[in-house]
Amino acid sequence: MGPGTVDQRDDLTWIAIELTRYGEQRVEEGTLAEAIRQDLEVDENYPIFIPSTVYQKGFRRVTLHLMEGYVFVASGLPETKFFALERRPYVNQVMSTAGGPYQIRVPSVIPNSRIEELREKLRGLVASDIEVDSQVRVVDGAYKGLEGEVLGLDGDSAFVHVELRSLKIIATIPKVFLESDEP
């Protein structure tokens, strides 16, 4: 980026929403983001970050929580839309502050850099669950989008056997770039 170019990602801010127990159940069911988007009347591309992940490992379902009880939604909509979520059974409250002479509530905003840190920590949690013989999907880096089998582990890296029609390689990939892809 040249001088004077603005990185739009730096403008993105997030609103923290505290969930009810029902909201936490919807996280585990994988239906929370869809419900929020429907209630906010936005499409499936509207940014929502749930600091938890659910996946299959063999025959069991694994849920890893980085931060239980919260979801983060991109700001940028009228504040009334966010506060209306408090009437939904899955939301306890929209994190906010009250200020000014009339003590008007405004949603508390979190910078994108903080959400990116949480995303990285969540990837680290998932990576710690990677084992030898795991089927994995590469979610970042030079091999993004490929799938393979973990042949070995060395510290923060995994040796992944990737097989394509015209190529068979064993790539050394940071574990944080991998996601379990068990059947």
Backbone as JSON Lines, residues from 0, in Angstrom:
{"i":0,"aa":"M","n":[0.83,-1.19,0.0],"ca":[0.0,0.0,0.0],"c":[0.88,1.25,0.0]}
{"i":1,"aa":"G","n":[0.53,2.17,-0.83],"ca":[1.32,3.38,-0.93],"c":[0.93,4.39,0.13]}
{"i":2,"aa":"P","n":[1.68,5.49,0.21],"ca":[1.33,6.52,1.19],"c":[-0.04,7.12,0.86]}
{"i":3,"aa":"G","n":[-0.77,7.4,1.9],"ca":[-2.09,7.98,1.71],"c":[-3.18,6.94,1.52]}
{"i":4,"aa":"T","n":[-2.78,5.66,1.37],"ca":[-3.79,4.61,1.21],"c":[-4.28,4.19,2.59]}
{"i":5,"aa":"V","n":[-5.58,4.07,2.72],"ca":[-6.15,3.7,4.01],"c":[-6.5,2.22,3.99]}
{"i":6,"aa":"D","n":[-6.07,1.51,5.01],"ca":[-6.42,0.1,5.14],"c":[-7.8,0.03,5.77]}
{"i":7,"aa":"Q","n":[-8.8,-0.39,5.0],"ca":[-10.19,-0.41,5.47],"c":[-10.38,-1.32,6.68]}
{"i":8,"aa":"R","n":[-9.53,-2.36,6.81],"ca":[-9.69,-3.28,7.93],"c":[-9.49,-2.55,9.26]}
{"i":9,"aa":"D","n":[-8.67,-1.51,9.26],"ca":[-8.43,-0.76,10.5],"c":[-9.68,0.01,10.94]}
{"i":10,"aa":"D","n":[-10.58,0.27,10.01],"ca":[-11.79,1.01,10.34],"c":[-12.84,0.1,10.96]}
{"i":11,"aa":"L","n":[-12.72,-1.21,10.77],"ca":[-13.71,-2.15,11.28],"c":[-13.63,-2.21,12.8]}
{"i":12,"aa":"T","n":[-14.77,-2.04,13.44],"ca":[-14.85,-2.2,14.89],"c":[-15.95,-3.22,15.17]}
{"i":13,"aa":"W","n":[-15.93,-3.75,16.38],"ca":[-16.83,-4.83,16.75],"c":[-17.59,-4.49,18.01]}
{"i":14,"aa":"I","n":[-18.77,-5.07,18.14],"ca":[-19.6,-4.9,19.33],"c":[-19.7,-6.24,20.02]}
{"i":15,"aa":"A","n":[-19.44,-6.25,21.33],"ca":[-19.51,-7.49,22.12],"c":[-20.93,-7.69,22.61]}
{"i":16,"aa":"I","n":[-21.39,-8.92,22.48],"ca":[-22.74,-9.26,22.93],"c":[-22.62,-10.42,23.9]}
{"i":17,"aa":"E","n":[-23.19,-10.25,25.09],"ca":[-23.18,-11.32,26.09],"c":[-24.37,-12.23,25.84]}
{"i":18,"aa":"L","n":[-24.1,-13.53,25.82],"ca":[-25.12,-14.52,25.5],"c":[-25.8,-15.07,26.76]}
{"i":19,"aa":"T","n":[-27.02,-15.55,26.58],"ca":[-27.7,-16.31,27.63],"c":[-27.24,-17.76,27.49]}
{"i":20,"aa":"R","n":[-27.68,-18.61,28.4],"ca":[-27.35,-20.04,28.3],"c":[-27.91,-20.59,26.98]}
{"i":21,"aa":"Y","n":[-29.09,-20.12,26.58],"ca":[-29.67,-20.55,25.31],"c":[-28.77,-20.14,24.13]}
{"i":22,"aa":"G","n":[-28.21,-18.94,24.21],"ca":[-27.28,-18.47,23.18],"c":[-26.05,-19.36,23.09]}
{"i":23,"aa":"E","n":[-25.54,-19.78,24.26],"ca":[-24.38,-20.68,24.28],"c":[-24.73,-22.03,23.66]}
{"i":24,"aa":"Q","n":[-25.96,-22.49,23.87],"ca":[-26.4,-23.75,23.24],"c":[-26.43,-23.59,21.72]}
{"i":25,"aa":"R","n":[-26.85,-22.42,21.26],"ca":[-26.89,-22.18,19.81],"c":[-25.49,-22.12,19.22]}
{"i":26,"aa":"V","n":[-24.48,-21.7,20.03],"ca":[-23.09,-21.75,19.57],"c":[-22.73,-23.21,19.29]}
{"i":27,"aa":"E","n":[-23.03,-24.08,20.25],"ca":[-22.68,-25.5,20.12],"c":[-23.44,-26.18,18.98]}
{"i":28,"aa":"E","n":[-24.66,-25.71,18.71],"ca":[-25.45,-26.26,17.6],"c":[-24.99,-25.69,16.26]}
{"i":29,"aa":"G","n":[-24.25,-24.58,16.29],"ca":[-23.8,-23.95,15.05],"c":[-24.86,-23.08,14.4]}
{"i":30,"aa":"T","n":[-25.87,-22.64,15.16],"ca":[-26.97,-21.86,14.58],"c":[-26.99,-20.4,15.03]}
{"i":31,"aa":"L","n":[-26.04,-19.99,15.87],"ca":[-26.08,-18.63,16.43],"c":[-25.85,-17.54,15.38]}
{"i":32,"aa":"A","n":[-24.81,-17.68,14.56],"ca":[-24.5,-16.63,13.58],"c":[-25.68,-16.4,12.64]}
{"i":33,"aa":"E","n":[-26.29,-17.49,12.2],"ca":[-27.44,-17.39,11.3],"c":[-28.59,-16.63,11.98]}
{"i":34,"aa":"A","n":[-28.85,-16.92,13.25],"ca":[-29.92,-16.24,13.98],"c":[-29.64,-14.74,14.12]}
{"i":35,"aa":"I","n":[-28.4,-14.41,14.45],"ca":[-28.03,-12.99,14.61],"c":[-28.2,-12.26,13.28]}
{"i":36,"aa":"R","n":[-27.71,-12.85,12.2],"ca":[-27.82,-12.2,10.89],"c":[-29.29,-11.99,10.51]}
{"i":37,"aa":"Q","n":[-30.1,-12.98,10.8],"ca":[-31.53,-12.88,10.48],"c":[-32.16,-11.75,11.3]}
{"i":38,"aa":"D","n":[-31.84,-11.68,12.6],"ca":[-32.42,-10.65,13.46],"c":[-31.9,-9.25,13.14]}
{"i":39,"aa":"L","n":[-30.67,-9.16,12.65],"ca":[-30.12,-7.86,12.25],"c":[-30.52,-7.5,10.82]}
{"i":40,"aa":"E","n":[-31.14,-8.46,10.11],"ca":[-31.55,-8.27,8.7],"c":[-30.36,-7.95,7.81]}
{"i":41,"aa":"V","n":[-29.3,-8.79,7.95],"ca":[-28.11,-8.65,7.11],"c":[-27.87,-9.99,6.4]}
{"i":42,"aa":"D","n":[-27.03,-9.98,5.37],"ca":[-26.77,-11.22,4.63],"c":[-25.68,-12.07,5.29]}
{"i":43,"aa":"E","n":[-25.41,-13.22,4.69],"ca":[-24.47,-14.17,5.3],"c":[-23.01,-13.7,5.28]}
{"i":44,"aa":"N","n":[-22.73,-12.6,4.6],"ca":[-21.36,-12.07,4.57],"c":[-21.08,-11.06,5.69]}
{"i":45,"aa":"Y","n":[-22.12,-10.69,6.44],"ca":[-21.91,-9.7,7.5],"c":[-21.01,-10.3,8.57]}
{"i":46,"aa":"P","n":[-19.92,-9.62,8.95],"ca":[-18.94,-10.2,9.87],"c":[-19.45,-10.46,11.29]}
{"i":47,"aa":"I","n":[-19.33,-11.72,11.71],"ca":[-19.64,-12.14,13.07],"c":[-18.51,-13.05,13.5]}
{"i":48,"aa":"F","n":[-18.01,-12.85,14.71],"ca":[-16.94,-13.72,15.23],"c":[-17.41,-14.37,16.52]}
{"i":49,"aa":"I","n":[-17.49,-15.69,16.49],"ca":[-17.85,-16.47,17.67],"c":[-16.55,-17.08,18.18]}
{"i":50,"aa":"P","n":[-16.1,-16.69,19.38],"ca":[-14.8,-17.18,19.87],"c":[-14.84,-18.62,20.4]}
{"i":51,"aa":"S","n":[-15.47,-19.49,19.63],"ca":[-15.57,-20.91,19.93],"c":[-15.54,-21.64,18.6]}
{"i":52,"aa":"T","n":[-15.21,-22.92,18.64],"ca":[-15.27,-23.72,17.43],"c":[-15.78,-25.11,17.78]}
{"i":53,"aa":"V","n":[-16.54,-25.68,16.88],"ca":[-17.12,-27.01,17.08],"c":[-16.71,-27.86,15.89]}
{"i":54,"aa":"Y","n":[-16.2,-29.06,16.16],"ca":[-15.85,-29.95,15.06],"c":[-15.94,-31.41,15.51]}
{"i":55,"aa":"Q","n":[-15.95,-32.31,14.54],"ca":[-15.99,-33.74,14.81],"c":[-14.58,-34.26,14.96]}
{"i":56,"aa":"K","n":[-14.36,-35.1,15.94],"ca":[-13.07,-35.78,16.09],"c":[-13.41,-37.24,16.29]}
{"i":57,"aa":"G","n":[-13.24,-38.01,15.22],"ca":[-13.68,-39.4,15.26],"c":[-15.2,-39.4,15.35]}
{"i":58,"aa":"F","n":[-15.72,-40.05,16.4],"ca":[-17.17,-40.13,16.56],"c":[-17.69,-39.13,17.59]}
{"i":59,"aa":"R","n":[-16.81,-38.29,18.13],"ca":[-17.3,-37.35,19.14],"c":[-17.23,-35.92,18.62]}
{"i":60,"aa":"R","n":[-18.11,-35.11,19.17],"ca":[-18.19,-33.7,18.82],"c":[-17.37,-32.93,19.85]}
{"i":61,"aa":"V","n":[-16.45,-32.1,19.37],"ca":[-15.58,-31.34,20.26],"c":[-15.92,-29.86,20.15]}
{"i":62,"aa":"T","n":[-16.13,-29.19,21.3],"ca":[-16.36,-27.75,21.33],"c":[-15.21,-27.12,22.11]}
{"i":63,"aa":"L","n":[-14.5,-26.21,21.48],"ca":[-13.43,-25.48,22.16],"c":[-13.87,-24.03,22.31]}
{"i":64,"aa":"H","n":[-13.85,-23.54,23.55],"ca":[-14.25,-22.15,23.82],"c":[-13.02,-21.34,24.17]}
{"i":65,"aa":"L","n":[-12.8,-20.27,23.45],"ca":[-11.76,-19.33,23.83],"c":[-12.35,-18.36,24.85]}
{"i":66,"aa":"M","n":[-13.6,-18.01,24.65],"ca":[-14.28,-17.03,25.48],"c":[-15.75,-17.4,25.49]}
{"i":67,"aa":"E","n":[-16.15,-18.14,26.5],"ca":[-17.52,-18.62,26.55],"c":[-18.48,-17.48,26.91]}
{"i":68,"aa":"G","n":[-19.65,-17.5,26.28],"ca":[-20.7,-16.55,26.64],"c":[-20.71,-15.25,25.88]}
{"i":69,"aa":"Y","n":[-19.86,-15.12,24.84],"ca":[-19.83,-13.87,24.07],"c":[-19.77,-14.15,22.58]}
{"i":70,"aa":"V","n":[-20.25,-13.18,21.83],"ca":[-20.13,-13.18,20.38],"c":[-19.8,-11.73,20.0]}
{"i":71,"aa":"F","n":[-19.09,-11.57,18.9],"ca":[-18.7,-10.23,18.44],"c":[-19.29,-10.01,17.05]}
{"i":72,"aa":"V","n":[-19.96,-8.85,16.9],"ca":[-20.63,-8.52,15.65],"c":[-20.04,-7.21,15.14]}
{"i":73,"aa":"A","n":[-19.75,-7.15,13.83],"ca":[-19.2,-5.93,13.25],"c":[-20.16,-4.78,13.48]}
{"i":74,"aa":"S","n":[-19.6,-3.62,13.84],"ca":[-20.45,-2.43,14.0],"c":[-20.8,-1.92,12.61]}
{"i":75,"aa":"G","n":[-21.5,-0.82,12.53],"ca":[-21.81,-0.27,11.22],"c":[-23.3,-0.23,10.91]}
{"i":76,"aa":"L","n":[-24.1,-0.76,11.81],"ca":[-25.56,-0.69,11.66],"c":[-26.08,0.32,12.67]}
{"i":77,"aa":"P","n":[-27.31,0.77,12.52],"ca":[-27.87,1.67,13.54],"c":[-27.84,0.99,14.92]}
{"i":78,"aa":"E","n":[-27.49,1.75,15.94],"ca":[-27.37,1.2,17.3],"c":[-28.66,0.53,17.76]}
{"i":79,"aa":"T","n":[-29.79,1.05,17.33],"ca":[-31.07,0.48,17.74],"c":[-31.21,-0.98,17.31]}
{"i":80,"aa":"K","n":[-30.6,-1.33,16.15],"ca":[-30.65,-2.74,15.69],"c":[-29.93,-3.65,16.67]}
{"i":81,"aa":"F","n":[-28.76,-3.19,17.17],"ca":[-28.01,-4.02,18.11],"c":[-28.77,-4.15,19.43]}
{"i":82,"aa":"F","n":[-29.3,-3.03,19.93],"ca":[-30.02,-3.08,21.21],"c":[-31.3,-3.91,21.1]}
{"i":83,"aa":"A","n":[-31.9,-3.98,19.91],"ca":[-33.09,-4.81,19.71],"c":[-32.78,-6.29,19.93]}
{"i":84,"aa":"L","n":[-31.51,-6.68,19.76],"ca":[-31.12,-8.08,20.01],"c":[-31.35,-8.48,21.47]}
{"i":85,"aa":"E","n":[-31.38,-7.49,22.37],"ca":[-31.59,-7.81,23.79],"c":[-32.98,-8.38,24.06]}
{"i":86,"aa":"R","n":[-33.86,-8.26,23.1],"ca":[-35.19,-8.85,23.24],"c":[-35.21,-10.31,22.76]}
{"i":87,"aa":"R","n":[-34.11,-10.77,22.2],"ca":[-34.02,-12.14,21.69],"c":[-33.63,-13.08,22.84]}
{"i":88,"aa":"P","n":[-34.12,-14.32,22.84],"ca":[-33.84,-15.24,23.96],"c":[-32.38,-15.65,24.08]}
{"i":89,"aa":"Y","n":[-31.59,-15.45,23.03],"ca":[-30.19,-15.88,23.09],"c":[-29.23,-14.77,23.55]}
{"i":90,"aa":"V","n":[-29.73,-13.54,23.72],"ca":[-28.87,-12.41,24.12],"c":[-29.23,-11.96,25.54]}
{"i":91,"aa":"N","n":[-28.2,-11.86,26.37],"ca":[-28.37,-11.3,27.71],"c":[-28.28,-9.78,27.63]}
{"i":92,"aa":"Q","n":[-27.17,-9.3,27.02],"ca":[-27.04,-7.84,26.86],"c":[-26.01,-7.49,25.82]}
{"i":93,"aa":"V","n":[-26.19,-6.3,25.22],"ca":[-25.2,-5.71,24.33],"c":[-24.29,-4.88,25.23]}
{"i":94,"aa":"M","n":[-22.99,-5.14,25.18],"ca":[-22.06,-4.4,26.03],"c":[-22.06,-2.94,25.59]}
{"i":95,"aa":"S","n":[-22.3,-2.04,26.57],"ca":[-22.46,-0.63,26.23],"c":[-22.02,0.27,27.37]}
{"i":96,"aa":"T","n":[-21.96,1.55,27.05],"ca":[-21.69,2.57,28.07],"c":[-22.79,3.62,27.97]}
{"i":97,"aa":"A","n":[-23.02,4.31,29.05],"ca":[-24.01,5.4,29.05],"c":[-23.26,6.7,29.31]}
{"i":98,"aa":"G","n":[-23.55,7.7,28.52],"ca":[-22.83,8.96,28.7],"c":[-23.65,10.16,28.3]}
{"i":99,"aa":"G","n":[-23.06,11.31,28.51],"ca":[-23.73,12.55,28.16],"c":[-24.73,12.95,29.24]}
{"i":100,"aa":"P","n":[-25.32,14.14,29.09],"ca":[-26.24,14.63,30.11],"c":[-27.49,13.76,30.26]}
{"i":101,"aa":"Y","n":[-27.86,13.03,29.2],"ca":[-29.08,12.22,29.27],"c":[-28.77,10.73,29.48]}
{"i":102,"aa":"Q","n":[-27.49,10.41,29.75],"ca":[-27.07,9.03,29.98],"c":[-27.58,8.09,28.87]}
{"i":103,"aa":"I","n":[-27.31,8.49,27.63],"ca":[-27.73,7.69,26.48],"c":[-26.77,6.52,26.31]}
{"i":104,"aa":"R","n":[-27.33,5.33,26.14],"ca":[-26.53,4.11,25.94],"c":[-25.96,4.08,24.53]}
{"i":105,"aa":"V","n":[-24.69,3.75,24.45],"ca":[-24.07,3.5,23.14],"c":[-23.28,2.19,23.25]}
{"i":106,"aa":"P","n":[-23.3,1.37,22.2],"ca":[-22.54,0.11,22.26],"c":[-21.04,0.38,22.44]}
{"i":107,"aa":"S","n":[-20.4,-0.42,23.26],"ca":[-18.94,-0.34,23.41],"c":[-18.33,-0.98,22.17]}
{"i":108,"aa":"V","n":[-17.34,-0.33,21.6],"ca":[-16.71,-0.9,20.4],"c":[-15.31,-1.41,20.71]}
{"i":109,"aa":"I","n":[-14.95,-2.46,20.0],"ca":[-13.65,-3.11,20.17],"c":[-12.92,-3.01,18.84]}
{"i":110,"aa":"P","n":[-11.64,-2.61,18.84],"ca":[-10.91,-2.49,17.57],"c":[-10.7,-3.86,16.92]}
{"i":111,"aa":"N","n":[-10.6,-3.85,15.6],"ca":[-10.4,-5.08,14.84],"c":[-9.13,-5.81,15.26]}
{"i":112,"aa":"S","n":[-8.09,-5.07,15.64],"ca":[-6.83,-5.71,16.03],"c":[-7.04,-6.66,17.22]}
{"i":113,"aa":"R","n":[-7.9,-6.3,18.13],"ca":[-8.18,-7.15,19.3],"c":[-8.91,-8.43,18.87]}
{"i":114,"aa":"I","n":[-9.84,-8.32,17.92],"ca":[-10.57,-9.49,17.42],"c":[-9.6,-10.4,16.67]}
{"i":115,"aa":"E","n":[-8.69,-9.82,15.91],"ca":[-7.69,-10.64,15.19],"c":[-6.82,-11.41,16.17]}
{"i":116,"aa":"E","n":[-6.47,-10.8,17.32],"ca":[-5.71,-11.51,18.36],"c":[-6.51,-12.7,18.88]}
{"i":117,"aa":"L","n":[-7.81,-12.5,19.09],"ca":[-8.67,-13.59,19.57],"c":[-8.76,-14.71,18.53]}
{"i":118,"aa":"R","n":[-8.88,-14.34,17.25],"ca":[-8.92,-15.35,16.18],"c":[-7.65,-16.2,16.2]}
{"i":119,"aa":"E","n":[-6.51,-15.54,16.37],"ca":[-5.22,-16.24,16.4],"c":[-5.14,-17.19,17.59]}
{"i":120,"aa":"K","n":[-5.61,-16.75,18.75],"ca":[-5.62,-17.62,19.93],"c":[-6.53,-18.82,19.73]}
{"i":121,"aa":"L","n":[-7.68,-18.59,19.08],"ca":[-8.61,-19.68,18.82],"c":[-7.97,-20.71,17.88]}
{"i":122,"aa":"R","n":[-7.26,-20.21,16.84],"ca":[-6.56,-21.13,15.94],"c":[-5.52,-21.94,16.71]}
{"i":123,"aa":"G","n":[-4.87,-21.29,17.68],"ca":[-3.88,-21.99,18.52],"c":[-4.52,-23.09,19.34]}
{"i":124,"aa":"L","n":[-5.72,-22.83,19.87],"ca":[-6.45,-23.85,20.64],"c":[-6.76,-25.05,19.76]}
{"i":125,"aa":"V","n":[-7.24,-24.78,18.55],"ca":[-7.58,-25.86,17.63],"c":[-6.32,-26.62,17.24]}
{"i":126,"aa":"A","n":[-5.23,-25.89,17.01],"ca":[-3.98,-26.52,16.6],"c":[-3.44,-27.45,17.66]}
{"i":127,"aa":"S","n":[-3.68,-27.13,18.93],"ca":[-3.17,-27.98,20.01],"c":[-3.87,-29.33,20.03]}
{"i":128,"aa":"D","n":[-4.98,-29.45,19.31],"ca":[-5.73,-30.7,19.24],"c":[-5.33,-31.55,18.03]}
{"i":129,"aa":"I","n":[-4.4,-31.07,17.21],"ca":[-3.94,-31.8,16.02],"c":[-3.03,-32.94,16.48]}
{"i":130,"aa":"E","n":[-3.29,-34.14,15.96],"ca":[-2.52,-35.32,16.33],"c":[-2.01,-36.02,15.09]}
{"i":131,"aa":"V","n":[-1.01,-36.92,15.27],"ca":[-0.53,-37.75,14.17],"c":[-1.69,-38.6,13.66]}
{"i":132,"aa":"D","n":[-1.77,-38.78,12.37],"ca":[-2.83,-39.53,11.66],"c":[-4.13,-38.73,11.51]}
{"i":133,"aa":"S","n":[-4.19,-37.46,12.03],"ca":[-5.39,-36.63,11.85],"c":[-5.52,-36.25,10.38]}
{"i":134,"aa":"Q","n":[-6.76,-36.21,9.91],"ca":[-7.05,-35.63,8.6],"c":[-7.22,-34.14,8.85]}
{"i":135,"aa":"V","n":[-6.53,-33.31,8.08],"ca":[-6.57,-31.86,8.31],"c":[-6.84,-31.1,7.02]}
{"i":136,"aa":"R","n":[-7.31,-29.87,7.2],"ca":[-7.51,-28.92,6.11],"c":[-6.62,-27.73,6.44]}
{"i":137,"aa":"V","n":[-5.9,-27.23,5.45],"ca":[-5.02,-26.08,5.65],"c":[-5.85,-24.82,5.45]}
{"i":138,"aa":"V","n":[-5.9,-23.94,6.48],"ca":[-6.77,-22.77,6.43],"c":[-6.02,-21.46,6.2]}
{"i":139,"aa":"D","n":[-4.68,-21.53,6.1],"ca":[-3.91,-20.31,5.88],"c":[-2.55,-20.68,5.32]}
{"i":140,"aa":"G","n":[-1.85,-19.7,4.76],"ca":[-0.5,-19.94,4.28],"c":[-0.46,-20.42,2.84]}
{"i":141,"aa":"A","n":[0.73,-20.86,2.4],"ca":[0.97,-21.24,1.0],"c":[0.12,-22.43,0.54]}
{"i":142,"aa":"Y","n":[-0.27,-23.31,1.46],"ca":[-1.02,-24.52,1.09],"c":[-2.51,-24.39,1.4]}
{"i":143,"aa":"K","n":[-2.98,-23.18,1.63],"ca":[-4.38,-22.94,1.99],"c":[-5.33,-23.64,1.02]}
{"i":144,"aa":"G","n":[-6.35,-24.3,1.61],"ca":[-7.35,-24.97,0.8],"c":[-7.07,-26.44,0.55]}
{"i":145,"aa":"L","n":[-5.84,-26.89,0.82],"ca":[-5.51,-28.29,0.6],"c":[-5.84,-29.13,1.83]}
{"i":146,"aa":"E","n":[-6.01,-30.42,1.6],"ca":[-6.28,-31.35,2.69],"c":[-5.22,-32.41,2.7]}
{"i":147,"aa":"G","n":[-4.98,-32.99,3.88],"ca":[-3.98,-34.04,3.97],"c":[-4.03,-34.76,5.29]}
{"i":148,"aa":"E","n":[-3.0,-35.57,5.52],"ca":[-2.91,-36.37,6.74],"c":[-1.64,-35.98,7.49]}
{"i":149,"aa":"V","n":[-1.75,-35.82,8.8],"ca":[-0.59,-35.47,9.62],"c":[0.25,-36.73,9.82]}
{"i":150,"aa":"L","n":[1.51,-36.66,9.36],"ca":[2.44,-37.79,9.51],"c":[3.28,-37.66,10.77]}
{"i":151,"aa":"G","n":[3.51,-36.41,11.2],"ca":[4.33,-36.21,12.38],"c":[4.2,-34.79,12.88]}
{"i":152,"aa":"L","n":[4.67,-34.57,14.11],"ca":[4.61,-33.25,14.73],"c":[5.99,-32.87,15.24]}
{"i":153,"aa":"D","n":[6.3,-31.57,15.17],"ca":[7.56,-31.07,15.7],"c":[7.31,-29.68,16.25]}
{"i":154,"aa":"G","n":[7.11,-29.59,17.56],"ca":[6.83,-28.3,18.18],"c":[5.55,-27.7,17.66]}
{"i":155,"aa":"D","n":[5.67,-26.52,17.04],"ca":[4.49,-25.82,16.52],"c":[4.17,-26.17,15.07]}
{"i":156,"aa":"S","n":[4.91,-27.13,14.49],"ca":[4.69,-27.5,13.09],"c":[4.21,-28.94,12.97]}
{"i":157,"aa":"A","n":[3.55,-29.2,11.84],"ca":[3.1,-30.55,11.53],"c":[3.63,-30.91,10.15]}
{"i":158,"aa":"F","n":[3.95,-32.19,9.96],"ca":[4.36,-32.7,8.66],"c":[3.1,-33.31,8.04]}
{"i":159,"aa":"V","n":[2.61,-32.66,6.98],"ca":[1.33,-33.03,6.39],"c":[1.55,-33.63,5.01]}
{"i":160,"aa":"H","n":[1.02,-34.84,4.8],"ca":[1.09,-35.5,3.5],"c":[-0.09,-35.01,2.67]}
{"i":161,"aa":"V","n":[0.24,-34.29,1.59],"ca":[-0.78,-33.74,0.7],"c":[-0.65,-34.47,-0.63]}
{"i":162,"aa":"E","n":[-1.77,-34.99,-1.11],"ca":[-1.76,-35.74,-2.36],"c":[-2.76,-35.14,-3.33]}
{"i":163,"aa":"L","n":[-2.23,-34.67,-4.47],"ca":[-3.07,-34.17,-5.55],"c":[-2.89,-35.13,-6.73]}
{"i":164,"aa":"R","n":[-3.65,-34.95,-7.79],"ca":[-3.52,-35.84,-8.93],"c":[-2.1,-35.87,-9.48]}
{"i":165,"aa":"S","n":[-1.48,-34.71,-9.58],"ca":[-0.16,-34.64,-10.22],"c":[0.98,-34.43,-9.23]}
{"i":166,"aa":"L","n":[0.69,-34.44,-7.93],"ca":[1.72,-34.09,-6.96],"c":[1.48,-34.77,-5.62]}
{"i":167,"aa":"K","n":[2.56,-35.32,-5.07],"ca":[2.51,-35.87,-3.71],"c":[3.65,-35.21,-2.95]}
{"i":168,"aa":"I","n":[3.31,-34.5,-1.86],"ca":[4.35,-33.84,-1.08],"c":[4.1,-34.04,0.41]}
{"i":169,"aa":"I","n":[5.17,-33.88,1.16],"ca":[5.05,-33.79,2.61],"c":[5.49,-32.38,2.95]}
{"i":170,"aa":"A","n":[4.52,-31.56,3.37],"ca":[4.8,-30.15,3.64],"c":[4.89,-29.92,5.15]}
{"i":171,"aa":"T","n":[5.81,-29.05,5.56],"ca":[5.9,-28.64,6.96],"c":[5.04,-27.39,7.09]}
{"i":172,"aa":"I","n":[3.99,-27.5,7.9],"ca":[3.0,-26.42,8.01],"c":[2.8,-26.08,9.48]}
{"i":173,"aa":"P","n":[2.8,-24.79,9.83],"ca":[2.51,-24.42,11.23],"c":[1.14,-24.97,11.64]}
{"i":174,"aa":"K","n":[1.07,-25.54,12.84],"ca":[-0.19,-26.15,13.3],"c":[-1.33,-25.15,13.35]}
{"i":175,"aa":"V","n":[-1.04,-23.86,13.59],"ca":[-2.14,-22.88,13.65],"c":[-2.79,-22.68,12.28]}
{"i":176,"aa":"F","n":[-2.15,-23.17,11.2],"ca":[-2.74,-23.09,9.87],"c":[-3.61,-24.3,9.55]}
{"i":177,"aa":"L","n":[-3.72,-25.25,10.5],"ca":[-4.44,-26.48,10.25],"c":[-5.74,-26.54,11.05]}
{"i":178,"aa":"E","n":[-6.69,-27.24,10.47],"ca":[-7.97,-27.45,11.13],"c":[-8.31,-28.92,10.97]}
{"i":179,"aa":"S","n":[-8.76,-29.56,12.03],"ca":[-9.12,-30.97,11.98],"c":[-10.23,-31.16,10.95]}
{"i":180,"aa":"D","n":[-10.09,-32.2,10.16],"ca":[-11.07,-32.49,9.1],"c":[-11.53,-33.93,9.23]}
{"i":181,"aa":"E","n":[-11.73,-34.37,10.47],"ca":[-12.11,-35.77,10.71],"c":[-13.5,-36.03,10.16]}
{"i":182,"aa":"P","n":[-13.73,-37.25,9.64],"ca":[-15.05,-37.58,9.1],"c":[-16.11,-37.65,10.18]}
